[in-house]
Amino acid sequence: MERNITIEIKDLHKSYGKKEVIKGISLVVYAGELFGFIGKNGVGKSTTIESMIGIKSFNSGEVFLNGHSIKKEPNKAKFSIGYVSSEPICYEDMTGFQFVEFMASVYKVDEEVYINNLNYLKKRLELSDYDLNRQIKEYSHGMKQKLCLITSLIHNPSIWILDEPTVGLDAFTANELALMMKEYTEAGKTCFITSHNIELVAKICDRVAIIKDGLIYGTYDLKKEPKYRYMLQDIFFEAYKGVSDHLF
């Protein structure tokens, strides 16, 4: 049975001045798949994501989201995705409600869909109406991250991209987020996640790619070969064996 490709990266290259960070990454991610993308600090995880979603331009290569080129059809490509960055990005003079409404308007979300989605997500992530009526600048880091999770899903995207989403979340919310990611892909959608929590990645992901020196070191199918769930941390450390700086 042919699987539907939702994310396709072809020979991606990205440099900052003379420093080449991404040196020819290629990968595909399928509908209904929870895909993990891991590597040590500074090897290009966030740069890859930011190139994928059109935040950063890249030197060469192609990125397709649901068949739409991020270079040639950026608006169509971006409407397919919900994105959560490693650091919360919000308009902090707005209240939580105002920010969610603003993001919903960007994606032209129908009012009924907006109300239903917001009611579901604020309950699921435990962000109260009291907090949503406060200015975002009064929020803790974890509350801002919850708000960004809500806005990333308010328009029912078919691809959910999360860059270190559990940073700043308490254990209960992090566990709830893991359940949400699993449920999201079980509904036939795609989830692409980076995380330094290898235990979490090994537990929830269907496939995982390790990035090293701007290239894919290896891709591992944890669904077809469950042994990799137990081996992933060892494989990761083996990939970076001899690297002297901190992995986390």
Phi, psi and omega in degrees: 000127182286134182263145182278119179279125180253330175235127177224121177245126183239112172048055184283129176233136178214130179235152168245101187065234180271353182271114178273118183264315177251123193244026178120053180278134173226134175197160174232147176230142188252159173301138180080013184247138172257108190251126178260143182228106189234156179175167179289173180299140171080013182263357174115014180297304182294323178298320178298312180297314182295330173287319179303316189263003173089009176288322179241141173284157177232159188289316180200167182109184181223146173228128177238131175243115187051039177084356181261129179289129179292338177276314188268331181228059188300321182293315179297320180295316184290331179292344180281343194243155164243135188231135175235119182276169181292334174239132182303133178243109183219160169271101195285347175277349176278159167280167177302314179301316181298320181292317179296317178298319179298313181295323177296323179292325178301320181268006176055047181284131176301144186300318180295318178297317179301311182297314181296316181294316181296316180300319180293312187288320180293328176288317182296322183261004175056055172244110191282163174299324177302313180291321180293339177274352178272159174290143185296331180296345177272354185282152166285169178302316181297321178293321177297321180294320176299317180298318179293326175296318178298312182293333180289340183246357188297335184256016179054055180292157177267348177231127181244118185245122186232124181253104182053055189288342184272356179298125178087355179269145175288167186300323181293316180291321178299320178293319178296320178298319177300318177296320180296320179296319178296314180296323180300314181284330176296337176276006176093007179264176185246136177233129181238120188227138166253145178197147171275354179273087184295327178299317178296312180302315181296328183284317191256338189278151175274317174224155181222137172246137174258129177256135178213132178053038175076010180227162175282116178287320180186154175238135189232127180268099184282342180279315180284327181233083184302341179303332181293338177298325181272339185263349193301316181298318178296320178297318180299311181293327177295322179300324183254019180302130179091351176282125192274333184279171189292139179279334185232000000 
